[in-house]
Amino acid sequence: MGFEWTQFFQFLIVGLASGSLIALIALGYTLVYGIIELINFAHGEVFMMGAFFAATVVLATGVNDESAIPLILGALALSLLLSMVFSGVLNAAIDRIAYRRLRSAPRLAPLIAAIGVSFILQNVAIYWKGSNPFTAPDLIPRDYRSYNVLKEWPILRDWFADSTLRLRLLDIFVIGITIPLLLLLSWFVYRTRIGTAMRATAQDREAAALMGIDINRTIGVAFILGGALAGAAGMIALFYNNSGRFQMGFQYGLFAFTAAVLGGIGNLGGAVLGGFLIGLIWSLSDGFMVNYIAGWGSQWTNSVIFGILIIVLVFRPSGLLGEATPDKV
C-alpha cells in the first residue's frame, strides 16, 4: 500500500487532539511534583471524577443532540466550568486531608496515601455511576468531513493527491479548548505574583518561606490548578469518547504520568511536549501504522510508548526538557 499524506495528516490531527488532552492531565502531575516532589497517583481519579461531574451537569440541563446549537454550547461551557471548579476543590481537599500532614514524612508515606485516595475515589465513582460504562450525550459531531486544501500549491497537491483532508469537528473542539487552557496556565505561572510564588517554592521551599511566601497556600494553589486542569480534561474526554467509566482515570493517568516523566517531571513545557508526543504516537500507532506494517495492531501502542520512554530515560534521565539538579545539603 502506498504512503498517503492525507491519511497521515488526518491521524496527525487526531494525535494532536489526544496529545493536548494528555498534556492537560500531565500538567497536574508536574505542578504538584515541581513544588513538593509528590507523585499524586490519585490525579487520574480526579480526572475521572471531573468527567463524572460533567456528565451529571449536562444530563441535568436536559440538552441532547437535537437541541439548538446555542443551548448545546451553553451546556458544554457550563459543564466545563463546573467540572474545573469541582475537580479543583476536590484536589485541594485531598491535599488538605491526606497530604498536608505528611509533608515532612518519608516519601513513601504520601505515596501510599495517594494510592489509598485513588482506591477511595474509584469506589465513590462506582457508587455514583455504577461499575458499568455509561454513555454521555452525543453533543459534538464525530463524523469525518472532507475539506479541500492546497488548491493553489501544485507541488504539495502531488503529495496530497486530490488535496482533500478528512477531519472531525470533535478533534477541532478538543484542540480549541485545550490550547487556550495551556496558554492561560503559562500566563498564570509566569506572569502573576502567585505564579512567581509557586516557582520560588519549587526552587527552594525554605528560602521562599523566609521571603514571606505562605508555603501551604502556594501548594494549595498548585493542587487547585492541577485539579481544575484534570476536571477540564475529564469533561473533554467524556465527550471525546462519548462514554465514561470508573477505570478511565487509569489509562489516561498512566499516559499523562508517562508524558510528565518523558518531558521532564516538574517542567511545565516538558509535560506539554511529552503529552503531544504520546498523543501522536498513540494515534499513529493505532490508526496509521496498521496499514503499513504486517501484524501491527493497537496492542503494540503501549509497548511503543514505554519503549520510547525507556530509551529517552537511558540517555536523559531527567527527561527531554528536565534539568538534573544536585541534592540539597
Phi and psi restraints in degrees (value plus and minus 20) as a CYANA .aco file:
   2 GLY   PHI     -91.9   -51.9
   2 GLY   PSI     138.1   178.1
   3 PHE   PHI     -92.9   -52.9
   3 PHE   PSI     111.7   151.7
   4 GLU   PHI    -135.7   -95.7
   4 GLU   PSI      91.3   131.3
   5 TRP   PHI     -84.9   -44.9
   5 TRP   PSI     -57.1   -17.1
   6 THR   PHI     -82.7   -42.7
   6 THR   PSI     -61.7   -21.7
   7 GLN   PHI     -87.5   -47.5
   7 GLN   PSI     -58.5   -18.5
   8 PHE   PHI     -79.6   -39.6
   8 PHE   PSI     -67.9   -27.9
   9 PHE   PHI     -90.3   -50.3
   9 PHE   PSI     -48.1    -8.1
  10 GLN   PHI     -81.8   -41.8
  10 GLN   PSI     -67.6   -27.6
  11 PHE   PHI     -94.8   -54.8
  11 PHE   PSI     -42.7    -2.7
  12 LEU   PHI     -84.3   -44.3
  12 LEU   PSI     -62.7   -22.7
  13 ILE   PHI     -84.1   -44.1
  13 ILE   PSI     -62.0   -22.0
  14 VAL   PHI     -81.5   -41.5
  14 VAL   PSI     -60.5   -20.5
  15 GLY   PHI     -85.2   -45.2
  15 GLY   PSI     -58.1   -18.1
  16 LEU   PHI     -85.1   -45.1
  16 LEU   PSI     -58.6   -18.6
  17 ALA   PHI     -84.9   -44.9
  17 ALA   PSI     -68.5   -28.5
  18 SER   PHI     -83.3   -43.3
  18 SER   PSI     -60.6   -20.6
  19 GLY   PHI     -85.5   -45.5
  19 GLY   PSI     -59.8   -19.8
  20 SER   PHI     -85.9   -45.9
  20 SER   PSI     -54.7   -14.7
  21 LEU   PHI     -86.4   -46.4
  21 LEU   PSI     -65.3   -25.3
  22 ILE   PHI     -83.9   -43.9
  22 ILE   PSI     -57.8   -17.8
  23 ALA   PHI     -82.0   -42.0
  23 ALA   PSI     -59.3   -19.3
  24 LEU   PHI     -78.4   -38.4
  24 LEU   PSI     -64.3   -24.3
  25 ILE   PHI     -90.5   -50.5
  25 ILE   PSI     -61.3   -21.3
  26 ALA   PHI     -80.8   -40.8
  26 ALA   PSI     -53.2   -13.2
  27 LEU   PHI     -83.2   -43.2
  27 LEU   PSI     -51.8   -11.8
  28 GLY   PHI     -84.7   -44.7
  28 GLY   PSI     -61.3   -21.3
  29 TYR   PHI     -82.1   -42.1
  29 TYR   PSI     -66.9   -26.9
  30 THR   PHI     -94.8   -54.8
  30 THR   PSI     -50.5   -10.5
  31 LEU   PHI     -81.7   -41.7
  31 LEU   PSI     -68.0   -28.0
  32 VAL   PHI     -90.2   -50.2
  32 VAL   PSI     -65.4   -25.4
  33 TYR   PHI     -83.8   -43.8
  33 TYR   PSI     -57.3   -17.3
  34 GLY   PHI     -82.1   -42.1
  34 GLY   PSI     -47.2    -7.2
  35 ILE   PHI    -117.2   -77.2
  35 ILE   PSI     -66.4   -26.4
  36 ILE   PHI    -139.9   -99.9
  36 ILE   PSI     -13.7    26.3
  37 GLU   PHI      34.1    74.1
  37 GLU   PSI      22.2    62.2
  38 LEU   PHI    -132.5   -92.5
  38 LEU   PSI     108.1   148.1
  39 ILE   PHI    -108.5   -68.5
  39 ILE   PSI      83.1   123.1
  40 ASN   PHI    -101.9   -61.9
  40 ASN   PSI      67.6   107.6
  41 PHE   PHI     -90.6   -50.6
  41 PHE   PSI     -25.8    14.2
  42 ALA   PHI    -105.6   -65.6
  42 ALA   PSI     -21.9    18.1
  43 HIS   PHI     -84.1   -44.1
  43 HIS   PSI     -57.1   -17.1
  44 GLY   PHI     -81.5   -41.5
  44 GLY   PSI     -55.5   -15.5
  45 GLU   PHI     -94.6   -54.6
  45 GLU   PSI     -49.8    -9.8
  46 VAL   PHI     -83.3   -43.3
  46 VAL   PSI     -61.6   -21.6
  47 PHE   PHI     -78.3   -38.3
  47 PHE   PSI     -65.7   -25.7
  48 MET   PHI     -83.6   -43.6
  48 MET   PSI     -61.6   -21.6
  49 MET   PHI     -85.4   -45.4
  49 MET   PSI     -54.4   -14.4
  50 GLY   PHI     -82.6   -42.6
  50 GLY   PSI     -60.0   -20.0
  51 ALA   PHI     -84.4   -44.4
  51 ALA   PSI     -62.8   -22.8
  52 PHE   PHI     -82.8   -42.8
  52 PHE   PSI     -61.8   -21.8
  53 PHE   PHI     -87.2   -47.2
  53 PHE   PSI     -59.7   -19.7
  54 ALA   PHI     -80.9   -40.9
  54 ALA   PSI     -60.9   -20.9
  55 ALA   PHI     -82.8   -42.8
  55 ALA   PSI     -61.0   -21.0
  56 THR   PHI     -83.0   -43.0
  56 THR   PSI     -62.1   -22.1
  57 VAL   PHI     -83.5   -43.5
  57 VAL   PSI     -67.6   -27.6
  58 VAL   PHI     -84.9   -44.9
  58 VAL   PSI     -61.5   -21.5
  59 LEU   PHI     -83.9   -43.9
  59 LEU   PSI     -54.6   -14.6
  60 ALA   PHI     -87.5   -47.5
  60 ALA   PSI     -49.6    -9.6
  61 THR   PHI     -94.2   -54.2
  61 THR   PSI     -41.1    -1.1
  62 GLY   PHI      56.6    96.6
  62 GLY   PSI      -9.4    30.6
  63 VAL   PHI     -98.5   -58.5
  63 VAL   PSI     121.6   161.6
  64 ASN   PHI    -157.7  -117.7
  64 ASN   PSI    -195.8  -155.8
  65 ASP   PHI     -88.7   -48.7
  65 ASP   PSI     -31.7     8.3
  66 GLU   PHI    -116.2   -76.2
  66 GLU   PSI     -21.4    18.6
  67 SER   PHI     -92.5   -52.5
  67 SER   PSI     144.2   184.2
  68 ALA   PHI     -84.7   -44.7
  68 ALA   PSI     128.4   168.4
  69 ILE   PHI     -77.2   -37.2
  69 ILE   PSI     -63.8   -23.8
  70 PRO   PHI     -78.5   -38.5
  70 PRO   PSI     -56.9   -16.9
  71 LEU   PHI     -87.7   -47.7
  71 LEU   PSI     -60.4   -20.4
  72 ILE   PHI     -83.6   -43.6
  72 ILE   PSI     -66.5   -26.5
  73 LEU   PHI     -83.1   -43.1
  73 LEU   PSI     -59.1   -19.1
  74 GLY   PHI     -84.6   -44.6
  74 GLY   PSI     -61.8   -21.8
  75 ALA   PHI     -85.1   -45.1
  75 ALA   PSI     -60.5   -20.5
  76 LEU   PHI     -85.0   -45.0
  76 LEU   PSI     -63.8   -23.8
  77 ALA   PHI     -84.0   -44.0
  77 ALA   PSI     -61.9   -21.9
  78 LEU   PHI     -84.3   -44.3
  78 LEU   PSI     -64.2   -24.2
  79 SER   PHI     -85.6   -45.6
  79 SER   PSI     -56.6   -16.6
  80 LEU   PHI     -83.3   -43.3
  80 LEU   PSI     -69.5   -29.5
  81 LEU   PHI     -83.0   -43.0
  81 LEU   PSI     -68.5   -28.5
  82 LEU   PHI     -89.6   -49.6
  82 LEU   PSI     -54.8   -14.8
  83 SER   PHI     -87.9   -47.9
  83 SER   PSI     -54.4   -14.4
  84 MET   PHI     -85.6   -45.6
  84 MET   PSI     -64.2   -24.2
  85 VAL   PHI     -83.7   -43.7
  85 VAL   PSI     -66.9   -26.9
  86 PHE   PHI     -79.5   -39.5
  86 PHE   PSI     -69.2   -29.2
  87 SER   PHI     -90.3   -50.3
  87 SER   PSI     -54.5   -14.5
  88 GLY   PHI     -83.7   -43.7
  88 GLY   PSI     -64.9   -24.9
  89 VAL   PHI     -85.8   -45.8
  89 VAL   PSI     -61.3   -21.3
  90 LEU   PHI     -80.7   -40.7
  90 LEU   PSI     -65.3   -25.3
  91 ASN   PHI     -85.2   -45.2
  91 ASN   PSI     -59.3   -19.3
  92 ALA   PHI     -85.3   -45.3
  92 ALA   PSI     -58.2   -18.2
  93 ALA   PHI     -86.0   -46.0
  93 ALA   PSI     -59.0   -19.0
  94 ILE   PHI     -80.6   -40.6
  94 ILE   PSI     -64.4   -24.4
  95 ASP   PHI     -81.1   -41.1
  95 ASP   PSI     -66.0   -26.0
  96 ARG   PHI     -85.3   -45.3
  96 ARG   PSI     -58.6   -18.6
  97 ILE   PHI    -107.5   -67.5
  97 ILE   PSI     -63.5   -23.5
  98 ALA   PHI    -122.1   -82.1
  98 ALA   PSI     -49.2    -9.2
  99 TYR   PHI    -129.0   -89.0
  99 TYR   PSI     -52.4   -12.4
 100 ARG   PHI     -79.5   -39.5
 100 ARG   PSI     -62.1   -22.1
 101 ARG   PHI     -93.2   -53.2
 101 ARG   PSI     -27.2    12.8
 102 LEU   PHI    -125.1   -85.1
 102 LEU   PSI      -5.4    34.6
 103 ARG   PHI     -76.8   -36.8
 103 ARG   PSI     -61.2   -21.2
 104 SER   PHI    -119.0   -79.0
 104 SER   PSI     -16.2    23.8
 105 ALA   PHI     -97.4   -57.4
 105 ALA   PSI     143.5   183.5
 106 PRO   PHI     -74.9   -34.9
 106 PRO   PSI     130.2   170.2
 107 ARG   PHI     -80.3   -40.3
 107 ARG   PSI     -45.7    -5.7
 108 LEU   PHI     -86.9   -46.9
 108 LEU   PSI     -51.1   -11.1
 109 ALA   PHI     -83.4   -43.4
 109 ALA   PSI     -74.3   -34.3
 110 PRO   PHI     -85.3   -45.3
 110 PRO   PSI     -47.7    -7.7
 111 LEU   PHI     -85.0   -45.0
 111 LEU   PSI     -64.7   -24.7
 112 ILE   PHI     -85.5   -45.5
 112 ILE   PSI     -59.4   -19.4
 113 ALA   PHI     -81.0   -41.0
 113 ALA   PSI     -60.5   -20.5
 114 ALA   PHI     -83.2   -43.2
 114 ALA   PSI     -61.7   -21.7
 115 ILE   PHI     -84.7   -44.7
 115 ILE   PSI     -59.8   -19.8
 116 GLY   PHI     -82.9   -42.9
 116 GLY   PSI     -63.5   -23.5
 117 VAL   PHI     -81.2   -41.2
 117 VAL   PSI     -57.9   -17.9
 118 SER   PHI     -79.5   -39.5
 118 SER   PSI     -66.1   -26.1
 119 PHE   PHI     -86.1   -46.1
 119 PHE   PSI     -58.0   -18.0
 120 ILE   PHI     -81.6   -41.6
 120 ILE   PSI     -66.0   -26.0
 121 LEU   PHI     -85.5   -45.5
 121 LEU   PSI     -55.4   -15.4
 122 GLN   PHI     -82.4   -42.4
 122 GLN   PSI     -61.3   -21.3
 123 ASN   PHI     -91.0   -51.0
 123 ASN   PSI     -54.1   -14.1
 124 VAL   PHI     -82.0   -42.0
 124 VAL   PSI     -61.3   -21.3
 125 ALA   PHI     -84.2   -44.2
 125 ALA   PSI     -59.4   -19.4
 126 ILE   PHI     -83.8   -43.8
 126 ILE   PSI     -62.0   -22.0
 127 TYR   PHI     -84.6   -44.6
 127 TYR   PSI     -55.2   -15.2
 128 TRP   PHI     -93.5   -53.5
 128 TRP   PSI     -72.5   -32.5
 129 LYS   PHI    -139.4   -99.4
 129 LYS   PSI     -22.3    17.7
 130 GLY   PHI      70.0   110.0
 130 GLY   PSI     150.7   190.7
 131 SER   PHI    -108.5   -68.5
 131 SER   PSI     -31.4     8.6
 132 ASN   PHI    -111.8   -71.8
 132 ASN   PSI     129.8   169.8
 133 PRO   PHI     -80.3   -40.3
 133 PRO   PSI     126.1   166.1
 134 PHE   PHI    -139.7   -99.7
 134 PHE   PSI     135.3   175.3
 135 THR   PHI    -117.4   -77.4
 135 THR   PSI     113.9   153.9
 136 ALA   PHI    -110.9   -70.9
 136 ALA   PSI     135.1   175.1
 137 PRO   PHI     -77.0   -37.0
 137 PRO   PSI     113.5   153.5
 138 ASP   PHI    -106.0   -66.0
 138 ASP   PSI      61.7   101.7
 139 LEU   PHI    -111.8   -71.8
 139 LEU   PSI     -34.9     5.1
 140 ILE   PHI    -139.4   -99.4
 140 ILE   PSI     108.2   148.2
 141 PRO   PHI     -77.4   -37.4
 141 PRO   PSI     112.4   152.4
 142 ARG   PHI    -137.4   -97.4
 142 ARG   PSI      -9.8    30.2
 143 ASP   PHI    -103.7   -63.7
 143 ASP   PSI     132.2   172.2
 144 TYR   PHI    -101.4   -61.4
 144 TYR   PSI     117.9   157.9
 145 ARG   PHI    -143.3  -103.3
 145 ARG   PSI     124.3   164.3
 146 SER   PHI    -109.6   -69.6
 146 SER   PSI     116.7   156.7
 147 TYR   PHI    -149.3  -109.3
 147 TYR   PSI     110.9   150.9
 148 ASN   PHI    -104.4   -64.4
 148 ASN   PSI     107.8   147.8
 149 VAL   PHI    -154.3  -114.3
 149 VAL   PSI     142.8   182.8
 150 LEU   PHI      39.2    79.2
 150 LEU   PSI      15.4    55.4
 151 LYS   PHI     -83.9   -43.9
 151 LYS   PSI     -49.6    -9.6
 152 GLU   PHI    -117.8   -77.8
 152 GLU   PSI      -8.1    31.9
 153 TRP   PHI    -141.9  -101.9
 153 TRP   PSI      65.2   105.2
 154 PRO   PHI     -77.7   -37.7
 154 PRO   PSI     -58.5   -18.5
 155 ILE   PHI     -85.2   -45.2
 155 ILE   PSI     -67.9   -27.9
 156 LEU   PHI     -88.2   -48.2
 156 LEU   PSI     -48.5    -8.5
 157 ARG   PHI     -85.0   -45.0
 157 ARG   PSI     -48.1    -8.1
 158 ASP   PHI     -84.2   -44.2
 158 ASP   PSI     -54.2   -14.2
 159 TRP   PHI     -90.2   -50.2
 159 TRP   PSI     -62.4   -22.4
 160 PHE   PHI    -113.9   -73.9
 160 PHE   PSI      -4.0    36.0
 161 ALA   PHI      35.5    75.5
 161 ALA   PSI    -127.2   -87.2
 162 ASP   PHI    -109.5   -69.5
 162 ASP   PSI      -6.2    33.8
 163 SER   PHI      42.8    82.8
 163 SER   PSI       7.7    47.7
 164 THR   PHI    -130.3   -90.3
 164 THR   PSI     104.5   144.5
 165 LEU   PHI    -129.3   -89.3
 165 LEU   PSI     123.3   163.3
 166 ARG   PHI    -128.1   -88.1
 166 ARG   PSI      94.9   134.9
 167 LEU   PHI    -144.7  -104.7
 167 LEU   PSI     139.2   179.2
 168 ARG   PHI    -131.1   -91.1
 168 ARG   PSI     117.4   157.4
 169 LEU   PHI     -80.5   -40.5
 169 LEU   PSI     -49.2    -9.2
 170 LEU   PHI     -79.8   -39.8
 170 LEU   PSI     -63.4   -23.4
 171 ASP   PHI     -87.7   -47.7
 171 ASP   PSI     -59.1   -19.1
 172 ILE   PHI     -84.1   -44.1
 172 ILE   PSI     -57.4   -17.4
 173 PHE   PHI     -79.8   -39.8
 173 PHE   PSI     -66.1   -26.1
 174 VAL   PHI     -83.3   -43.3
 174 VAL   PSI     -69.5   -29.5
 175 ILE   PHI     -83.9   -43.9
 175 ILE   PSI     -58.4   -18.4
 176 GLY   PHI     -86.0   -46.0
 176 GLY   PSI     -44.6    -4.6
 177 ILE   PHI    -109.9   -69.9
 177 ILE   PSI     -64.0   -24.0
 178 THR   PHI     -91.6   -51.6
 178 THR   PSI     -60.6   -20.6
 179 ILE   PHI     -80.9   -40.9
 179 ILE   PSI     -68.0   -28.0
 180 PRO   PHI     -79.6   -39.6
 180 PRO   PSI     -56.5   -16.5
 181 LEU   PHI     -85.4   -45.4
 181 LEU   PSI     -60.1   -20.1
 182 LEU   PHI     -84.0   -44.0
 182 LEU   PSI     -62.2   -22.2
 183 LEU   PHI     -86.9   -46.9
 183 LEU   PSI     -58.7   -18.7
 184 LEU   PHI     -84.5   -44.5
 184 LEU   PSI     -61.2   -21.2
 185 LEU   PHI     -83.0   -43.0
 185 LEU   PSI     -63.5   -23.5
 186 SER   PHI     -79.6   -39.6
 186 SER   PSI     -63.7   -23.7
 187 TRP   PHI     -81.7   -41.7
 187 TRP   PSI     -63.5   -23.5
 188 PHE   PHI     -83.4   -43.4
 188 PHE   PSI     -64.5   -24.5
 189 VAL   PHI     -91.2   -51.2
 189 VAL   PSI     -56.5   -16.5
 190 TYR   PHI    -124.8   -84.8
 190 TYR   PSI     -25.9    14.1
 191 ARG   PHI    -147.8  -107.8
 191 ARG   PSI     -16.7    23.3
 192 THR   PHI    -141.1  -101.1
 192 THR   PSI     142.0   182.0
 193 ARG   PHI     -86.1   -46.1
 193 ARG   PSI     -60.4   -20.4
 194 ILE   PHI     -84.7   -44.7
 194 ILE   PSI     -59.5   -19.5
 195 GLY   PHI     -82.6   -42.6
 195 GLY   PSI     -59.5   -19.5
 196 THR   PHI     -83.0   -43.0
 196 THR   PSI     -60.6   -20.6
 197 ALA   PHI     -83.3   -43.3
 197 ALA   PSI     -58.0   -18.0
 198 MET   PHI     -84.1   -44.1
 198 MET   PSI     -63.7   -23.7
 199 ARG   PHI     -88.1   -48.1
 199 ARG   PSI     -56.3   -16.3
 200 ALA   PHI     -86.8   -46.8
 200 ALA   PSI     -61.4   -21.4
 201 THR   PHI     -84.7   -44.7
 201 THR   PSI     -58.6   -18.6
 202 ALA   PHI     -85.1   -45.1
 202 ALA   PSI     -54.9   -14.9
 203 GLN   PHI     -95.1   -55.1
 203 GLN   PSI     -64.6   -24.6
 204 ASP   PHI    -179.3  -139.3
 204 ASP   PSI      83.0   123.0
 205 ARG   PHI     -84.8   -44.8
 205 ARG   PSI     -61.2   -21.2
 206 GLU   PHI     -85.9   -45.9
 206 GLU   PSI     -64.4   -24.4
 207 ALA   PHI     -84.5   -44.5
 207 ALA   PSI     -58.3   -18.3
 208 ALA   PHI     -82.9   -42.9
 208 ALA   PSI     -59.7   -19.7
 209 ALA   PHI     -84.2   -44.2
 209 ALA   PSI     -60.0   -20.0
 210 LEU   PHI     -85.0   -45.0
 210 LEU   PSI     -46.8    -6.8
 211 MET   PHI    -103.3   -63.3
 211 MET   PSI     -17.2    22.8
 212 GLY   PHI      74.6   114.6
 212 GLY   PSI     -11.2    28.8
 213 ILE   PHI     -99.5   -59.5
 213 ILE   PSI     111.1   151.1
 214 ASP   PHI     -95.9   -55.9
 214 ASP   PSI      83.6   123.6
 215 ILE   PHI     -84.8   -44.8
 215 ILE   PSI     -67.3   -27.3
 216 ASN   PHI     -83.0   -43.0
 216 ASN   PSI     -58.6   -18.6
 217 ARG   PHI     -84.9   -44.9
 217 ARG   PSI     -61.4   -21.4
 218 THR   PHI     -85.3   -45.3
 218 THR   PSI     -62.4   -22.4
 219 ILE   PHI     -83.6   -43.6
 219 ILE   PSI     -60.4   -20.4
 220 GLY   PHI     -80.0   -40.0
 220 GLY   PSI     -59.8   -19.8
 221 VAL   PHI     -82.9   -42.9
 221 VAL   PSI     -60.6   -20.6
 222 ALA   PHI     -81.3   -41.3
 222 ALA   PSI     -61.5   -21.5
 223 PHE   PHI     -86.5   -46.5
 223 PHE   PSI     -59.4   -19.4
 224 ILE   PHI     -83.5   -43.5
 224 ILE   PSI     -65.7   -25.7
 225 LEU   PHI     -82.1   -42.1
 225 LEU   PSI     -67.4   -27.4
 226 GLY   PHI     -81.2   -41.2
 226 GLY   PSI     -61.6   -21.6
 227 GLY   PHI     -86.0   -46.0
 227 GLY   PSI     -60.2   -20.2
 228 ALA   PHI     -82.6   -42.6
 228 ALA   PSI     -62.1   -22.1
 229 LEU   PHI     -85.3   -45.3
 229 LEU   PSI     -58.5   -18.5
 230 ALA   PHI     -84.6   -44.6
 230 ALA   PSI     -59.0   -19.0
 231 GLY   PHI     -83.4   -43.4
 231 GLY   PSI     -62.5   -22.5
 232 ALA   PHI     -81.8   -41.8
 232 ALA   PSI     -63.5   -23.5
 233 ALA   PHI     -83.8   -43.8
 233 ALA   PSI     -57.7   -17.7
 234 GLY   PHI     -83.2   -43.2
 234 GLY   PSI     -63.6   -23.6
 235 MET   PHI     -82.0   -42.0
 235 MET   PSI     -64.4   -24.4
 236 ILE   PHI     -84.3   -44.3
 236 ILE   PSI     -65.7   -25.7
 237 ALA   PHI     -82.9   -42.9
 237 ALA   PSI     -55.6   -15.6
 238 LEU   PHI     -78.3   -38.3
 238 LEU   PSI     -68.7   -28.7
 239 PHE   PHI    -102.2   -62.2
 239 PHE   PSI     -43.8    -3.8
 240 TYR   PHI     -88.2   -48.2
 240 TYR   PSI     -61.4   -21.4
 241 ASN   PHI    -113.5   -73.5
 241 ASN   PSI     -30.6     9.4
 242 ASN   PHI      40.9    80.9
 242 ASN   PSI       5.1    45.1
 243 SER   PHI    -183.9  -143.9
 243 SER   PSI     145.3   185.3
 244 GLY   PHI    -165.5  -125.5
 244 GLY   PSI     135.7   175.7
 245 ARG   PHI    -176.8  -136.8
 245 ARG   PSI     140.0   180.0
 246 PHE   PHI     -90.6   -50.6
 246 PHE   PSI     -37.3     2.7
 247 GLN   PHI    -111.0   -71.0
 247 GLN   PSI     -18.9    21.1
 248 MET   PHI     -83.7   -43.7
 248 MET   PSI     -43.2    -3.2
 249 GLY   PHI     -91.5   -51.5
 249 GLY   PSI     -40.1    -0.1
 250 PHE   PHI     -90.4   -50.4
 250 PHE   PSI     -74.8   -34.8
 251 GLN   PHI     -85.4   -45.4
 251 GLN   PSI     -69.1   -29.1
 252 TYR   PHI     -84.2   -44.2
 252 TYR   PSI     -60.2   -20.2
 253 GLY   PHI     -84.4   -44.4
 253 GLY   PSI     -59.3   -19.3
 254 LEU   PHI     -85.9   -45.9
 254 LEU   PSI     -65.1   -25.1
 255 PHE   PHI     -84.2   -44.2
 255 PHE   PSI     -59.5   -19.5
 256 ALA   PHI     -87.6   -47.6
 256 ALA   PSI     -61.4   -21.4
 257 PHE   PHI     -84.1   -44.1
 257 PHE   PSI     -60.8   -20.8
 258 THR   PHI     -81.1   -41.1
 258 THR   PSI     -60.2   -20.2
 259 ALA   PHI     -82.9   -42.9
 259 ALA   PSI     -61.9   -21.9
 260 ALA   PHI     -83.6   -43.6
 260 ALA   PSI     -61.8   -21.8
 261 VAL   PHI     -89.7   -49.7
 261 VAL   PSI     -61.1   -21.1
 262 LEU   PHI     -81.3   -41.3
 262 LEU   PSI     -64.2   -24.2
 263 GLY   PHI     -99.2   -59.2
 263 GLY   PSI     -42.0    -2.0
 264 GLY   PHI      97.3   137.3
 264 GLY   PSI      72.4   112.4
 265 ILE   PHI     -82.8   -42.8
 265 ILE   PSI     114.8   154.8
 266 GLY   PHI      78.7   118.7
 266 GLY   PSI     -30.0    10.0
 267 ASN   PHI    -130.0   -90.0
 267 ASN   PSI      98.3   138.3
 268 LEU   PHI     -82.7   -42.7
 268 LEU   PSI     -66.0   -26.0
 269 GLY   PHI     -82.4   -42.4
 269 GLY   PSI     -55.6   -15.6
 270 GLY   PHI     -85.0   -45.0
 270 GLY   PSI     -59.1   -19.1
 271 ALA   PHI     -83.6   -43.6
 271 ALA   PSI     -61.1   -21.1
 272 VAL   PHI     -86.6   -46.6
 272 VAL   PSI     -65.9   -25.9
 273 LEU   PHI     -80.3   -40.3
 273 LEU   PSI     -67.0   -27.0
 274 GLY   PHI     -80.9   -40.9
 274 GLY   PSI     -59.9   -19.9
 275 GLY   PHI     -82.0   -42.0
 275 GLY   PSI     -65.9   -25.9
 276 PHE   PHI     -86.4   -46.4
 276 PHE   PSI     -59.0   -19.0
 277 LEU   PHI     -82.4   -42.4
 277 LEU   PSI     -65.2   -25.2
 278 ILE   PHI     -87.8   -47.8
 278 ILE   PSI     -59.0   -19.0
 279 GLY   PHI     -80.6   -40.6
 279 GLY   PSI     -62.1   -22.1
 280 LEU   PHI     -86.8   -46.8
 280 LEU   PSI     -63.5   -23.5
 281 ILE   PHI     -82.4   -42.4
 281 ILE   PSI     -63.3   -23.3
 282 TRP   PHI     -78.1   -38.1
 282 TRP   PSI     -69.8   -29.8
 283 SER   PHI     -87.5   -47.5
 283 SER   PSI     -68.2   -28.2
 284 LEU   PHI     -87.1   -47.1
 284 LEU   PSI     -54.8   -14.8
 285 SER   PHI     -90.6   -50.6
 285 SER   PSI     -65.1   -25.1
 286 ASP   PHI     -92.8   -52.8
 286 ASP   PSI     -57.4   -17.4
 287 GLY   PHI    -134.4   -94.4
 287 GLY   PSI     -35.5     4.5
 288 PHE   PHI    -133.1   -93.1
 288 PHE   PSI     -68.5   -28.5
 289 MET   PHI     -87.9   -47.9
 289 MET   PSI     -42.2    -2.2
 290 VAL   PHI     -81.5   -41.5
 290 VAL   PSI     -41.7    -1.7
 291 ASN   PHI    -104.5   -64.5
 291 ASN   PSI     -30.9     9.1
 292 TYR   PHI    -144.4  -104.4
 292 TYR   PSI     -34.7     5.3
 293 ILE   PHI    -141.4  -101.4
 293 ILE   PSI      98.7   138.7
 294 ALA   PHI     -82.6   -42.6
 294 ALA   PSI     112.5   152.5
 295 GLY   PHI      62.7   102.7
 295 GLY   PSI     -20.4    19.6
 296 TRP   PHI     -97.4   -57.4
 296 TRP   PSI     122.5   162.5
 297 GLY   PHI    -172.6  -132.6
 297 GLY   PSI     155.0   195.0
 298 SER   PHI     -84.3   -44.3
 298 SER   PSI     -38.2     1.8
 299 GLN   PHI     -86.1   -46.1
 299 GLN   PSI     -36.3     3.7
 300 TRP   PHI    -107.1   -67.1
 300 TRP   PSI     -30.6     9.4
 301 THR   PHI     -80.3   -40.3
 301 THR   PSI     -69.7   -29.7
 302 ASN   PHI     -80.9   -40.9
 302 ASN   PSI     -58.7   -18.7
 303 SER   PHI     -83.2   -43.2
 303 SER   PSI     -61.5   -21.5
 304 VAL   PHI     -85.1   -45.1
 304 VAL   PSI     -65.7   -25.7
 305 ILE   PHI     -81.2   -41.2
 305 ILE   PSI     -69.6   -29.6
 306 PHE   PHI     -95.6   -55.6
 306 PHE   PSI     -46.4    -6.4
 307 GLY   PHI     -84.1   -44.1
 307 GLY   PSI     -63.9   -23.9
 308 ILE   PHI     -84.0   -44.0
 308 ILE   PSI     -59.9   -19.9
 309 LEU   PHI     -79.3   -39.3
 309 LEU   PSI     -65.5   -25.5
 310 ILE   PHI     -82.7   -42.7
 310 ILE   PSI     -63.7   -23.7
 311 ILE   PHI     -81.8   -41.8
 311 ILE   PSI     -64.2   -24.2
 312 VAL   PHI     -83.1   -43.1
 312 VAL   PSI     -64.4   -24.4
 313 LEU   PHI     -89.5   -49.5
 313 LEU   PSI     -47.2    -7.2
 314 VAL   PHI     -83.1   -43.1
 314 VAL   PSI     -62.0   -22.0
 315 PHE   PHI    -114.3   -74.3
 315 PHE   PSI     -46.5    -6.5
 316 ARG   PHI    -156.5  -116.5
 316 ARG   PSI      64.4   104.4
 317 PRO   PHI     -78.7   -38.7
 317 PRO   PSI     -44.5    -4.5
 318 SER   PHI    -108.2   -68.2
 318 SER   PSI     -17.5    22.5
 319 GLY   PHI      74.5   114.5
 319 GLY   PSI     154.5   194.5
 320 LEU   PHI     -83.3   -43.3
 320 LEU   PSI     -62.1   -22.1
 321 LEU   PHI    -134.2   -94.2
 321 LEU   PSI     -19.5    20.5
 322 GLY   PHI     -94.5   -54.5
 322 GLY   PSI     136.5   176.5
 323 GLU   PHI    -138.2   -98.2
 323 GLU   PSI     110.5   150.5
 324 ALA   PHI     -89.2   -49.2
 324 ALA   PSI     108.8   148.8
 325 THR   PHI    -138.5   -98.5
 325 THR   PSI     117.3   157.3
 326 PRO   PHI     -90.8   -50.8
 326 PRO   PSI     132.4   172.4
 327 ASP   PHI     -84.7   -44.7
 327 ASP   PSI     119.8   159.8
 328 LYS   PHI     -99.7   -59.7
 328 LYS   PSI     119.5   159.5
